[in-house]
Amino acid sequence: AQSVTQLDSQVPVFEEAPVELRCNYSSSVSVYLFWYVQYPNQGLQLLLKYLSGSTLVKGINGFEAEFNKSQTSFHLRKPSVHISDTAEYFCAVRANNAGNMLTFGGGTRLMVKP
Amino acid sequence: DAMVIQNPRYQVTQFGKPVTLSCSQTLNHNVMYWYQQKSSQAPKLLFHYYDKDFNNEADTPDNFQSRRPNTSFCFLDIRSPGLGDAAMYLCATSRDDTTDTQYFGPGTRLTVL
């Protein structure tokens, strides 16, 4: 079985500051990793994913994430946030032998302040 | 441009009154999923269809049923909603059930009075 831990339930940050949202996972098999964003009262939108290859993955809206196998982490980063980035961010994993079933972390609420 | 559509976006029902939530997709994907997301929690998979093959998660209550009459549509039926079933219900699709990304709809927020 897999599990995902998002270490911070809320991250307040000022506009134009850098941000890192942390994600750690646990799995006995290799995994694929995802970050989704959810704006208020909306569904989940895929930000980026790691399937294989380069461990630094670039996504939409200026976000990027780095897969670190030794630390079992997949932290999300953005060098300069905007007010419009205020949302809930979910990290998810999928085991490579578990079909297409996603296991989500508990989410991190990013609050960007002016 | 809408790819995964959920109707209605907001649904109010009464305790014990059956309710149906709708999902449709224009992607022609084989797999459709239903998730339940309670306030400030992660989405939880209820079940999914691969074509017409239904796959129920082990801990999904019997109160929740699903129908997929064709490739484009999938319905979530809650037979007797309780107060604890108030949540956002998310529909997602993927091309296959092994490697493809899941694409989510905007969700339906269910309120139970």
HADDOCK unambig.tbl for C-alpha pairs under 7 A between the chains (distance, minus, plus):
assign (segid A and resid 42 and name CA) (segid B and resid 106 and name CA) 4.58 0.50 0.50
assign (segid A and resid 42 and name CA) (segid B and resid 107 and name CA) 6.05 0.50 0.50
assign (segid A and resid 43 and name CA) (segid B and resid 90 and name CA) 6.57 0.50 0.50
assign (segid A and resid 43 and name CA) (segid B and resid 104 and name CA) 5.88 0.50 0.50
assign (segid A and resid 43 and name CA) (segid B and resid 105 and name CA) 5.37 0.50 0.50
assign (segid A and resid 43 and name CA) (segid B and resid 106 and name CA) 3.82 0.50 0.50
assign (segid A and resid 43 and name CA) (segid B and resid 107 and name CA) 5.21 0.50 0.50
assign (segid A and resid 44 and name CA) (segid B and resid 104 and name CA) 5.58 0.50 0.50
assign (segid A and resid 45 and name CA) (segid B and resid 104 and name CA) 6.67 0.50 0.50
assign (segid A and resid 99 and name CA) (segid B and resid 97 and name CA) 5.46 0.50 0.50
assign (segid A and resid 99 and name CA) (segid B and resid 98 and name CA) 4.12 0.50 0.50
assign (segid A and resid 100 and name CA) (segid B and resid 97 and name CA) 4.70 0.50 0.50
assign (segid A and resid 100 and name CA) (segid B and resid 98 and name CA) 4.60 0.50 0.50
assign (segid A and resid 100 and name CA) (segid B and resid 99 and name CA) 5.98 0.50 0.50
assign (segid A and resid 104 and name CA) (segid B and resid 42 and name CA) 6.03 0.50 0.50
assign (segid A and resid 104 and name CA) (segid B and resid 43 and name CA) 6.86 0.50 0.50
assign (segid A and resid 105 and name CA) (segid B and resid 42 and name CA) 6.28 0.50 0.50
assign (segid A and resid 106 and name CA) (segid B and resid 41 and name CA) 5.76 0.50 0.50
assign (segid A and resid 106 and name CA) (segid B and resid 42 and name CA) 4.93 0.50 0.50
assign (segid A and resid 107 and name CA) (segid B and resid 42 and name CA) 6.25 0.50 0.50
